[in-house]
Amino acid sequence: MSITNLPVRSGSASAGIPVTKVTMPALAEMKRQGKPISALTAYDYSSSRLADEAGIDLLLVGDSLAMVVLGHENTLAVTVEEMLHHTRAVRRAVRRALVVSDMPFGSYHGTVAEGLTNAVRFVKEAGAEAVKIEGPRFELVRALTEAEIPVVGHLGLTPQSLNRMGGYRVQARTAEAAQKLKDDALRLAEAGAGALVLEGVPREVASAVTAELAIPTIGIGAGPECDGQILVYHDLLGLTFAPAAKFVRRYADAGSLIRQAIEHYREDVEHRVFPSDRESYHMPQGARTEMEAERANELGKA
Ligand code: KIV
């Protein structure tokens, strides 16, 4: 695994612990060594910091941001500016994980030059260490690689193709479609992609692609044989409002926890039990005596 040692952080759970930065070549090394890669989406400072401190290898500022953070119906509306804004917040939080930014819909669907210009912004203005693009865009992957921008590819169920696919459907279910996906994966790797997200494909297909590729595959709804797994932060923690997809494992019910805590706070405010005297600031004794004397004086005059 590769090696950029960063200064230790003070005043946190990770205080005093030196870190070894995860890089794109480190992910390839993990695949070679058969070490599973843990990945999670990330959108803001506090959650990214927790995920980084929990040892997640790759944090993806996913365009799922559009849905889980901004409340859009799908991922298509999120803009480059919004993705940059959130990538900066994640970047500030993370010391160890590889920070990858999703390029949003429309930011790389025109010319290769446009895609390149937008990708440079993610690296230069927001500190992304790689960008992720959906679909078999070999020419763009080659151009980004030549421009020293590491690329994560994304095949299978590509949410930015929602309108073409006619819904979020499992892809590559026929032998022919599976062969096409495998060919695309090999060509993306050959064009320079450093890793590949496989989303919403049968386990057998993901397993075969993973076995053939030298670069790591990171699965979401693609079975356990991928080199790594990624989940959406809000799905993992139970912070969503719709039934979860089949592939989601909910590791906590943070939604209920947060709702209960906020209800408790509201009740305390309504019953005037928050804040208490211990949660209040006090004047120094001298100033307090002076203020009380002045008040008594004013009341005497009235
Ligand atoms: O935007 C996203 O969340 C993704 C997934 C791979 C998790 O692209």
Residues whose N, C-alpha, C, O or C-beta is under 5 A from the ligand:
A	BS01	KIV	T41 G62 D63 S64 V197 I220 I230 L231 V232
